[in-house]
Amino acid sequence: MKILIVFRIALRAIGRNIMRSLLTALGIIIGVSAVITMVSLGEGARSEVEEQVSRLGQNVVLVFPGARQLGGVSIGGGSANTLTVEDALAIQEEIPEVVAASPEVRSQRQVVYGNRNWHTRIYGQSADYLMIRQWPLEAGRMFDDEDVALARQVCVVGQTIVDELFEGTDPIGETIRVRGLPLTVIGVLSRKGMSLMGSVQDDIIIVPYTTGFQRISGRSHAMVINVQVFDADAMDLARLKITDLLRERHRLAPDQEDDFTVQTQEEIAAMATETSRVMTVLLASIAGVSMLVGGIGIMNIMLVSVTERTREIGIRMAIGAHGKHILLQFLTESALLSILGGLLGILTGVFATHIIAHYADWPASLSQQAVFFAFTISAAVGIIFGFFPALKASRLDPIDALRHE
Amino acid sequence: MTERTEETVVALEGVHKTYGSGGSQVAALRGVDLTIRRGEMVAVMGPSGSGKSTLMNILGCLDRPGPGRYLLDGVDVGRLSRDKRADLRNRKLGFVFQDFHLLSRTSALENVEMPMLYNTDRISGRELRRRAEEALERVGLADRAGHHPNQLSGGQQQRVAIARALVNKPTFLLADEPTGNLDTRTSLDIMSLFQQLNADGLTVILVTHEPEMSRFCSRVVVLRDGLVERDGPMADRRSAKAMRAAFDREHPAGERRTEPVEVS
């Protein structure tokens, strides 16, 4: 039998009841489109992570307070009070590989300008912070070492602050208040966009760390020390030296664990990659379940179809069809049904990816791998789940089949 | 032993068939001998339960004979596998059923093409179409090739089924109550088609319970209780074509009232 004719017969059978075929393929459609959408969004998220990690700055080492924990790392920090401003200064002064070190302190505060107010994060940093982060200013200037030394009440603000408090007017020279403390805006940061966790990086105010520690947070210990090393090759060396220096400064005995954690950009990137790998595994299991459900749907309807078309099978057999012809016919039908579902799913997935990427402003990059994979899997599902009904059809007895009402 | 010649198409030798097992066994055929030669038109008759359907299933290679032998064109059907019997049905048999058994939503032409799809020899698409059109022309339906079964009358559907049976140039035609669902006029048309095909040399086996239909055949085999009760030539064989002409004279087309009936 010619394969083209088999396809024609199968297509006709599918087309005979479009609505039912669509509903049957719905499981596959949903499964495939969900996988493509999620993988594409995940892919986008991952490239965004990579970009963000690289945007942490160049050759950046982060020092967190607290020991490395079991099964992971305490990032986000601030949980232990083991890092001081002096530690940061010592790292900058005493380690030749280090270009700059900025002790960081964060607070969430209500900020007032005129009759408007806005809840935002206030970062205390050193004058070198923007250099470490490679974050250019859009206007004005960054505070300098003298501002830091004198704990001047100055700040640079992110784009969100400009939008929310100043409604887009030029904020430089204006004074904002944080719990009664006046801060003069001296610089405006360029726009950075959304971070992965959905926080707007532009929703930020940066003040000299002296001001941050003494006047705003009331804390005396750094949450993170941002360190920049002069060369990528010197990262490991710098890391060792930082560890030695801090152990010495914290007077840790040789058998004591570090009370801080040093992490390089690569490690943070590796963690992010690991996170996205876990996500991918989760997505794959969801995809597996939905394809399983879709496959069962196809098997179900193919069984119904075999019963409904018992007479047709009987006629074909009486006229000379072998069992394998009937098997091939029903297998082709279920495979085509599933593949059509897969194609519709791909279309829906691509569409959904674009919609979400556009309206939710999520990074998304269509994963061609996922598209190929989804297509292959849907064909396989059709063949695997169509096999039992097709086998059943091929084993019918022509005499009984002809008599079937 | 039944005598066999080169002209023998069907030879049944002591064919038995039993259904069920153990205490509930039913013997459908209890030793049937039957020889059919090329060019015969045989009516197989008998009341229900006589073994008529079982005999037809065996003749049609749909079922295997129990004890006994069935030779179709010299081939021992009982020894063949399922697939080999399917091939035999495809090449040597043309089935015509009471319910026509056409595929719905499939054009007349495609219905007729179907047996050729399961042919073991490769036929080009163009040749497929040509042969199907030829078969449809033979049954007088060349102008209905594109119609679907639901657009055709019962008689036309049965003609399509006959064309389908003819398309692989079978050794014999096996018709199971082919006029059972048709009115008298159409039945006569179908029988006259069978007679004409038979006159052209085709062997026809007609399974029926209607005595009138057996009168168009050249030979009548009557089954009773799984045995051949009577087997002989039809004494006064009739022409379906002539009867159809007579029927038209007795029931002119204009006889039926065609004016609208008034409803108050």
Interface residues (C-beta under 8 A of the other chain):
Chain A: M1 K2 I5 R12 R16 R311 E312 G314 I315 R316 M317 A318 I319 G320 A321 H322 G323 K324 H325 P398 I399 L402
Chain B: N57 G60 L62 D63 R82 D83 A86 D87 R89 N90 R91 F95 F97 H101 L102 L103 R105 T106 M114 P115 L117 Y118 N119 R164 N168
